[in-house]
Amino acid sequence: MILRDRPLNPEFRTPPDKWGDEEKVKLKTRGFTEAPEPIIQEFKENSDQLSYEASIIAKSCGIYLEFNRDKFRETKEKDYIYMIRIVIPGGGPITAKQWEILDEISSKYTVSDAYTGDPRPSLRLTTRQDIQLHHVKKRDLLNAIQDIAKSGFFTLNGCGDNVRNVVACPLSFFSSVFNSNSLAKRIASYFRLPTGPYIQIFELDPSFDNRAKGFHYADNLLNRKFKIAVSALHLMDGKVVRDNCVEATTNDIGIVPVDGRLFQLYVGGGQGENQGYSTFSTLGKPLGIFTVETLVEALDVLVSIQQEWGDRRNRHWARMKYLVYKMGIDWVREKVGERVEFEPPVDLDVGERMLHLGPIKTEVEAYGIFVENGRVIDREDSRYKTGLLEMVKSYPDVKIFVTPNQHLVVTELDDLKGFEAFISTFLRRPTNLRMHATACVGFPTCKLSYTDSERFLPKLIGELERRWGDLKETIGLSGCLAQCSRPGTKTLGWIGTGYNLYMLKIGGDSSGRFQGNPLIDPDTGDVYLTHVPGNRLADVMDALFELYSTQGNGEGMGQFLRKLGNKKIIEYLKGHPKTSDLMTPSRTKAILS
């Protein structure tokens, strides 16, 4: 675990007089059961911007207030835009008709030149199996949300301080061993926010208010976002195979099936960090084994513990991982054991991170469609948006799923070869290197991002392809330390630390089983490669690929680098002509814990 050299001091069970400003705004919603009338009216006004209070409440409705970062860099004026996040528990299924509706919505509200250089609409698939609409104008928010509701989906719990979209393996929908998709829907329903303010603000049909009795949110909701993931079991060639495409242990709670009725829970995972504070990325710790009958109750207890104890003054320390880190896993076990019976954890392999691309034959014939960085858009070399629309019209009975790696799985196919031939007319066939690379949105859309991510990674992969051909390694890139694309679990991960500057994370691999961390000297605490210019990332990876190609002995690159150790990697990079000038340690030291 990596910490910066400044103290990590979360304030658990924060007294109300020390709550941050965001907590005071959330209180006005009384657990999201009410929306103040002035806030409701703001969404109908002609101005491009929302007030601070309205923007906080909008998050729970799946809406982020953003601004065009490209234009801001040029003019210092904020061109306000909005992102709408459509919640799809388990990634689907999405029917052909529903996809048509979402495609039409994107064409009406998301036209932008940010991703191709000329104005085009797009849909954005995410690592949490949501679908995002970018560059929406405020005047279109009400109509867009109403149109989304017609598809049968909603945006509640898309953002904000609540339990976010629950992710699960899409193929498990068809599994005779264990259906994690169905469990994800059950959990998502239990933790859905009250729907009253959502209906009021966006003037939705009151029949949408079908929330059964579920989790009791505090008047000021949770301390921060809360993420839950369910991994899968598949029957493949007569054997039960564990599939961790969701990267369960990177979540606040990861649910890993031992079999179809017993589940091992992992708590305190999370990838987000915060520059300037003692923060860290980590995988969850094993808590214990729960039965199918006690599972949801155990989740309620864990989220309730976080709601009661989590820091409400310092948002950078408000995630559950800091509670687990400071109080200890045994403390968490004791608190949970007061309400729910469970067995001690066992040594369990969580399984590999499967991408589910190309022809798939488990208990269903399916096809995984590669979508570069999740952006469904028409480009010069690939017609993803119009092609997928043609697909659902030509195959009206398909069921579509968003994967946790920003791709699509199409199921209910009678002729797999015919389908593959059909989609090959408009889809790009990627190299292994491109297929295993992932980026978040980054510039110019995400307001948290320091720099480019989605727009930069394809160029970076292209440069590596020119130098190295078709490598089968995983590369992740994120525009900031929130790390939504989970770069730290990839073989080589890059995180934006400034405009056109990136920090290397090393120690992950293609399986997704390991947490990568910054390149730190274990003796001195010196941190290297924290602000690498974008045009030098390929040089760093060049040097590391050379090291692996000459000294690797057949094991995966991630495993090779972990065994070699940071000390020898640092010495090697200091002596390599392509990287020696970059190997000045950061001013901030770090410690290992």
Residue pairs with C-beta under 8 A, 6 or more apart in sequence:
1 280
1 282
1 325
1 517
1 592
1 593
2 280
2 281
2 517
2 518
2 520
2 590
2 591
2 592
2 593
3 278
3 279
3 280
3 590
3 591
3 593
4 277
4 278
4 279
4 588
4 589
4 590
5 278
5 525
5 588
5 589
5 590
5 591
6 277
6 278
7 278
8 277
8 278
8 279
8 317
8 322
8 325
8 326
9 317
10 310
10 311
10 314
10 317
10 318
10 322
10 323
10 326
11 18
11 311
11 312
11 313
11 314
11 317
12 309
12 310
12 311
12 323
12 326
12 327
13 308
13 309
14 311
14 312
14 313
18 312
18 313
19 220
19 312
19 313
20 312
20 313
20 314
20 315
21 52
22 56
22 161
22 315
23 220
23 312
24 220
25 52
25 53
25 56
25 57
26 56
26 57
26 161
26 219
26 220
26 221
27 219
27 220
28 34
28 36
28 53
28 57
29 35
29 36
29 57
29 60
29 197
29 219
29 221
30 219
31 194
31 216
31 217
31 218
31 219
31 220
31 221
32 60
32 162
32 193
32 194
32 196
32 197
32 217
32 221
33 194
33 196
33 197
34 196
34 197
35 57
35 196
35 197
35 200
35 201
36 53
39 51
39 53
39 54
39 57
39 201
40 200
40 201
42 50
42 51
42 54
43 50
43 54
43 58
43 138
43 141
43 142
43 201
43 202
44 142
46 139
47 138
48 80
48 137
48 138
49 65
49 80
49 138
50 58
50 65
50 138
55 65
56 160
57 197
58 64
58 65
59 159
59 160
59 161
60 156
60 157
60 159
60 160
60 161
60 162
60 193
60 197
60 198
60 221
61 145
61 155
61 156
61 158
61 159
61 160
61 197
61 198
61 201
61 202
62 84
62 85
62 86
62 87
62 154
62 155
62 156
62 157
62 158
62 159
62 160
63 82
63 83
63 84
63 85
63 141
63 155
63 158
63 159
64 82
64 83
64 85
64 159
64 447
65 80
65 82
65 447
66 80
66 81
66 82
66 83
66 445
66 446
66 447
67 78
67 79
67 80
67 81
67 447
68 78
68 79
68 81
68 114
68 135
68 444
68 445
69 443
69 444
69 445
69 446
69 447
69 449
70 114
70 443
70 444
71 77
71 79
71 444
72 78
72 79
73 499
80 138
81 134
81 135
81 136
81 137
81 445
82 136
82 137
82 138
82 141
83 132
83 133
83 134
83 136
83 445
83 446
84 132
84 133
84 136
84 141
84 144
84 145
84 148
84 155
84 158
85 126
85 130
85 131
85 132
85 155
85 158
85 159
86 102
86 130
86 131
86 132
86 133
86 148
86 153
86 154
86 155
86 158
87 130
87 153
87 154
87 155
87 156
87 157
87 158
87 165
87 188
88 94
88 129
88 130
88 131
88 153
88 165
88 402
89 129
89 165
89 166
89 168
89 184
89 185
89 187
89 188
89 189
90 129
90 166
90 167
90 168
90 169
90 170
90 172
90 173
90 180
90 181
90 182
90 184
90 185
90 188
90 230
90 401
91 129
91 167
91 168
91 170
91 181
91 401
91 402
91 403
91 404
91 409
92 129
92 170
92 173
92 181
92 399
92 400
92 401
92 402
93 173
93 399
93 400
93 401
93 411
94 102
94 399
94 400
94 401
94 402
95 398
95 399
95 400
96 392
96 393
96 395
96 396
96 397
96 398
96 400
97 392
97 396
98 151
98 152
98 153
99 388
99 389
99 392
99 400
100 389
100 392
100 393
101 147
101 150
101 151
102 123
102 131
102 148
102 151
102 153
103 123
103 385
103 388
103 389
104 147
105 133
105 144
105 147
105 148
105 151
106 121
106 122
106 123
106 133
106 376
106 385
107 121
108 121
108 140
108 144
108 147
109 121
109 133
109 136
109 137
109 140
109 143
109 144
110 121
110 122
110 123
110 133
110 134
110 135
110 136
111 119
111 120
111 121
111 135
112 119
112 120
112 121
112 122
112 134
112 135
113 119
113 120
114 134
114 135
114 444
114 445
114 455
115 122
115 375
115 377
115 454
115 455
116 377
116 378
116 379
120 377
120 378
120 385
121 377
121 385
122 134
122 375
122 376
122 377
122 385
123 131
123 132
123 133
123 376
123 377
123 385
124 131
124 132
124 133
124 134
124 374
124 375
124 376
124 441
125 131
125 132
125 371
125 374
125 375
125 376
125 402
125 403
125 406
125 407
125 408
126 132
126 374
126 402
126 406
126 484
127 374
127 404
127 405
127 406
127 438
127 440
127 484
127 485
127 486
128 164
128 165
128 167
128 227
128 404
129 165
129 167
129 168
129 170
129 401
129 402
129 403
129 404
130 158
130 165
130 402
131 402
132 441
133 144
134 441
134 445
135 445
136 144
141 202
142 202
142 203
145 155
145 202
145 204
146 202
146 203
146 204
148 154
148 155
149 202
149 204
149 205
149 208
154 198
154 208
156 192
156 193
156 195
156 198
157 163
157 164
157 165
157 188
157 191
157 192
157 193
158 164
158 165
159 225
160 221
160 225
161 220
161 221
161 222
161 223
161 224
161 225
161 226
162 191
162 193
162 217
162 221
162 222
162 225
162 226
163 187
163 188
163 191
163 215
163 222
163 226
163 227
163 228
163 303
164 225
164 226
164 227
164 228
165 188
166 184
166 185
166 187
166 188
166 191
166 228
166 229
166 230
167 184
167 227
167 228
167 229
167 230
167 246
167 251
167 404
168 180
168 181
168 183
168 184
168 229
168 230
168 231
168 232
168 246
169 180
169 181
169 230
169 231
169 232
169 234
169 243
169 245
169 246
169 354
169 356
169 404
170 181
170 356
170 401
170 402
170 403
170 409
171 232
171 234
171 243
171 356
171 360
171 362
171 364
171 366
171 401
171 409
172 178
172 179
172 180
172 181
172 232
172 233
172 234
172 243
173 179
173 181
173 182
173 399
173 401
173 411
174 362
174 363
174 364
174 411
175 232
175 233
175 234
175 235
175 362
175 363
176 235
176 363
177 233
177 234
177 235
177 240
177 259
177 260
178 232
178 233
178 257
178 259
178 260
180 230
180 231
180 232
180 233
180 255
180 257
181 401
183 230
183 255
183 295
184 230
186 296
187 228
187 230
187 296
187 299
189 211
189 212
189 214
190 212
190 214
190 215
190 296
190 299
190 300
191 214
191 215
191 228
191 299
191 303
192 211
192 214
193 217
193 221
194 211
194 217
195 208
195 209
195 210
195 211
196 209
198 204
198 208
199 205
199 206
199 208
199 209
215 300
215 303
215 304
217 307
218 307
220 312
222 303
222 306
222 307
222 310
223 306
223 307
223 310
223 311
223 312
223 315
223 318
223 319
224 310
224 315
224 318
224 319
225 319
226 252
226 253
226 303
226 306
226 320
227 251
227 252
227 253
227 270
228 251
228 252
228 253
228 254
228 255
228 299
229 246
229 247
229 248
229 250
229 251
229 253
229 254
229 255
229 404
230 246
230 248
230 255
230 257
231 242
231 243
231 244
231 245
231 246
231 248
231 254
231 255
231 256
231 257
231 350
231 351
232 242
232 243
232 244
232 245
232 246
232 257
232 351
233 240
233 241
233 242
233 243
233 257
233 259
233 260
234 240
234 241
234 243
234 362
234 363
235 241
235 362
235 363
236 362
241 351
242 256
242 257
242 349
242 350
242 351
242 352
243 351
243 352
243 354
244 256
244 350
244 351
244 352
244 353
244 354
244 512
244 513
245 353
245 354
245 355
245 356
245 403
245 404
245 405
246 254
246 404
247 353
247 404
247 486
247 489
247 512
248 254
248 255
248 256
248 266
248 269
248 284
248 350
249 256
249 266
249 269
249 283
249 284
249 350
250 269
250 270
250 271
250 283
250 284
250 486
250 489
251 266
251 269
251 270
251 284
252 267
252 268
252 269
252 270
252 284
252 306
252 319
252 320
252 321
253 265
253 266
253 267
253 284
253 299
253 302
253 303
253 320
254 265
254 266
254 267
254 269
254 284
254 350
255 263
255 264
255 265
255 295
256 263
256 264
256 265
256 266
256 348
256 350
256 351
257 263
257 264
258 264
258 289
258 346
258 348
260 292
261 291
261 292
262 289
262 290
262 291
262 292
263 289
263 290
263 291
263 292
263 295
264 286
264 287
264 288
264 289
264 290
264 345
264 346
264 348
265 286
265 287
265 288
265 289
265 290
265 298
265 302
266 283
266 284
266 285
266 286
266 287
266 350
267 284
267 285
267 287
267 302
267 320
267 324
267 329
267 332
268 282
268 284
268 285
268 320
268 321
268 323
268 324
268 325
268 329
268 332
269 282
269 283
269 284
269 321
270 281
270 282
270 319
270 320
270 321
271 281
271 482
271 483
271 484
271 486
271 488
271 489
272 279
272 281
272 319
272 481
272 482
272 483
273 279
273 280
273 281
273 481
273 482
273 483
274 316
274 481
275 481
275 497
277 314
277 316
277 317
279 316
279 317
279 481
280 321
280 325
281 483
281 488
281 505
281 515
281 516
281 517
282 321
282 325
282 515
283 514
283 515
284 321
284 324
285 324
285 329
286 329
286 345
286 346
286 348
287 329
287 332
287 333
287 336
287 342
287 345
288 333
288 336
288 342
288 343
288 344
288 345
289 342
289 343
289 344
289 345
289 346
290 298
290 340
290 342
294 340
294 341
294 342
297 339
297 340
298 336
298 340
298 342
301 335
301 336
301 339
301 340
302 320
302 332
302 336
305 323
305 332
305 335
305 336
306 320
306 323
309 323
309 327
310 318
310 319
310 320
310 322
310 323
311 317
311 318
311 322
312 318
323 332
324 332
336 342
349 513
350 513
352 511
352 512
352 513
353 405
353 489
353 510
353 511
353 512
353 513
355 368
355 403
355 405
355 407
355 435
355 436
356 366
356 368
356 403
356 405
356 407
356 409
357 368
357 369
357 370
357 407
357 435
358 367
358 368
359 365
359 367
359 416
359 420
360 366
360 367
360 368
360 409
364 411
364 412
365 411
365 413
365 414
365 416
366 409
366 410
366 411
366 413
367 409
367 410
367 413
367 416
367 419
367 420
367 423
368 403
368 407
368 408
368 409
368 410
369 388
369 407
369 408
369 409
369 410
369 423
369 427
370 407
370 427
370 428
370 429
370 430
370 435
371 384
371 406
371 407
371 408
372 428
372 430
372 434
372 458
373 406
373 437
373 438
373 439
373 454
373 457
373 458
374 406
374 407
374 454
375 384
375 454
376 384
376 385
376 388
377 384
377 385
378 384
378 385
378 386
381 428
382 426
382 427
382 428
383 426
384 426
384 427
386 426
387 423
387 425
387 426
387 427
388 408
390 426
391 398
391 410
391 422
391 423
392 398
392 400
394 422
395 410
395 413
395 419
395 422
397 412
398 410
398 411
398 412
398 413
399 410
399 411
399 412
400 408
400 409
400 410
400 411
401 408
401 409
401 411
402 408
403 409
405 438
406 438
406 485
410 419
413 419
431 461
431 465
431 469
431 470
432 470
432 471
432 472
433 461
433 464
433 465
433 468
433 470
433 471
433 472
433 473
433 475
434 458
434 461
434 465
436 472
436 473
436 474
436 475
436 510
437 457
437 461
437 474
437 475
437 476
437 477
438 457
438 474
438 475
438 476
438 477
438 485
438 486
438 487
438 490
439 453
439 454
439 456
439 457
439 476
439 477
439 478
439 479
439 485
440 446
440 449
440 453
440 454
440 477
440 478
440 479
440 482
440 483
440 484
440 485
441 449
441 453
441 454
441 479
441 484
442 449
442 451
442 452
442 453
442 454
442 455
442 456
442 477
442 478
442 479
442 480
442 496
443 449
443 451
443 452
443 453
443 455
443 479
446 479
446 480
448 479
448 480
448 482
449 479
449 480
449 496
450 479
450 480
450 496
450 497
450 498
450 499
450 501
451 479
451 480
451 496
451 498
451 499
451 500
451 501
451 502
451 534
452 479
452 496
452 500
452 534
453 477
453 478
453 479
453 485
453 496
454 479
456 477
456 534
457 475
457 477
460 475
460 477
460 534
460 537
460 538
461 475
463 538
464 471
464 475
464 538
464 541
467 538
467 542
468 542
468 545
471 545
472 510
473 491
473 492
473 510
473 545
473 557
474 490
474 491
474 492
474 508
474 509
474 510
474 558
475 487
475 490
475 491
475 492
475 493
475 494
475 541
476 485
476 486
476 487
476 488
476 489
476 490
476 492
476 493
476 494
476 508
477 485
477 487
477 493
477 494
477 495
477 502
478 484
478 485
478 487
478 493
478 494
478 495
478 496
479 496
480 495
480 496
481 495
481 496
481 497
483 493
483 495
487 493
487 494
487 495
487 505
487 516
488 495
488 505
488 507
488 508
488 515
488 516
488 517
489 508
489 512
489 514
489 515
489 516
490 508
490 509
490 510
490 516
491 508
491 509
491 510
491 556
491 557
491 558
491 561
492 504
492 505
492 506
492 541
492 544
493 504
493 505
493 506
493 508
493 516
494 502
494 503
494 504
494 505
494 532
494 537
495 502
495 503
495 505
496 502
496 503
497 503
497 530
497 531
498 531
500 533
500 534
501 531
501 532
501 533
501 534
502 531
502 532
502 534
502 537
503 518
503 529
503 530
503 531
503 532
504 518
504 519
504 528
504 529
504 530
504 532
504 540
505 516
505 517
505 518
506 516
506 517
506 518
506 519
506 561
506 566
506 569
507 514
507 515
507 516
507 517
507 558
507 561
507 562
508 514
508 515
508 516
508 558
509 556
509 557
509 558
509 559
509 562
510 556
510 557
510 558
511 556
511 558
514 558
514 562
518 527
518 528
518 529
518 530
518 590
519 527
519 528
519 529
519 566
519 569
519 570
520 526
520 527
520 528
520 566
520 590
520 592
521 527
521 528
521 566
521 567
521 570
521 585
522 565
522 566
522 567
522 592
523 567
524 585
524 589
525 589
525 590
525 591
525 592
526 585
526 586
526 589
527 585
527 586
527 588
527 589
527 590
528 570
528 573
528 582
528 583
528 584
528 585
528 586
529 540
529 573
529 582
529 583
530 586
530 588
531 586
532 540
532 582
536 582
539 578
539 579
539 582
540 573
540 578
540 579
540 582
542 578
543 572
543 573
543 576
543 578
543 579
544 557
544 561
544 569
544 573
545 557
546 576
547 564
547 569
547 572
548 557
548 560
548 561
551 560
551 564
552 560
553 560
555 563
561 569
570 583
573 579
573 580
573 582
573 583
574 580
574 583
